Amino acid sequence: MGFRSAFLAAAGILLICLLVLSAGMLWLQSSTRLLVEQADMARNQAMQVTRLEADAAHALLRDSPVPDLEWRALHSKAQAYRASVEEERKLIGNSTETRVYQDREDVMARKMLTLTDGPMTREKLLQLRRLSRQIAAREDDEARLAVTTATANSCASGTMMASAIIAFFILVATAAFVSWRAVVRPLEALAHATRDLAGETWPRPISPSGPSELRSFTEHFNAMASAVERQVERRTVDLAAANRQLAQIDANRRLFLAKVSHALGTPVTVIRGEAEVALRLNDEADGLRQSLRDILDSTNLLQRRLADLLTLARAEDGALPIHREPVDLVALTQRAMLVLAPLALMREASLHLQIPETAVGIDADPERLEQALLAMLDNSLKFTPPGGCVEIEVKVSDHTANLSVRDAGPGVAEDELALIFAPHVQGAAGQRLGGSGLGLALVRWIAQAHGGSVCAENNSNGEGLCVSITLPIRAGASC
């Protein structure tokens, strides 16, 4: 049984007991009041009859006949007594016992009226006196019986009240004991378990007891404690994984710093060497020009590396805005190709461009998009062997423009293709050739910032890698 059901049942029983007790006490009080009124009426009737007897005795002492005035007074008193008998009949009810009793009183009252009616004789006076004494004794007995019964009713009412008070205290004590066993003890167990849970000490499952609501609450608490324990275990596993990830990130950071040092050290070494060569040349103008060109190329390469580092750092922090404007993707590709033409010449590679005959209009940040194109071309030139060719192609399909750069390098293992766009991550070939691992990560961020996408796949002939950017075409642009 649930706590609510038990409470409602106990309240219902208590209410019924109170109603029965109240009804019994009201009945006793009403009965006592009627008995008191009946006793008073019986005493009054006895007094009336006693006065009538006294008048009859006084009339017997006369030697002369009773005057009509006194005789009518006796008749009036007999009528008053009979009227009180009728009133008493209405007061005490109409049960079989009372009806028989009142019928006898009514017969005696009628007989008294008969004796006081008609000519007065000494025989009538004697009969009237004897009848009056008999009625008075009867009314006295009735009054004493009514008083005794009323007193008994009062005692019964007091006993009932005392019994109700004792029963109430017993009921309260029983309810307190049952509540302690069924409610307080399970709540104390729940309180201890809650303190253990708050102190990160996993409590043992609590056995459900008590009302159904408390058992349900205990079951929910056990389920919650188990869920918390499972969640803590999952969080512990996640924390361990996060620690491993942080360790990997820290290892990648150290590797990245080493790569950056190597990537920046190469152009700096070239610049320094070319400067030393230029200082040893006296009047050789062609040699000076070549040294300056090499220094300029190395400076441009160093500048691009630094720009890639700064751009990617700002992109990861979300601090690098994109300023869009109408841009011709074909013209932008041609300009990027001219910028890296000296690098291609230095690496003994060729660049082949395939573009549409008309402009391809897009909404883009020209500086950021050119930076992405340069990173793609730089990455392809790095993996293209001497004598190889880097193919650049711009195509239009539906509402998108696709720019692909295809190199003639060794390609990328299939299980490494999904990782090459992550910062500071390189495939096996990239690790052998050096670099920072930032170029393709920068390409992905710029493509996504423009609402586009980037992908990489090995060439169908099994040699080289193709990196493609897909961008939305500007509405109303001509192709």
Disulfide bonds with the S-S distance in Angstrom:
none
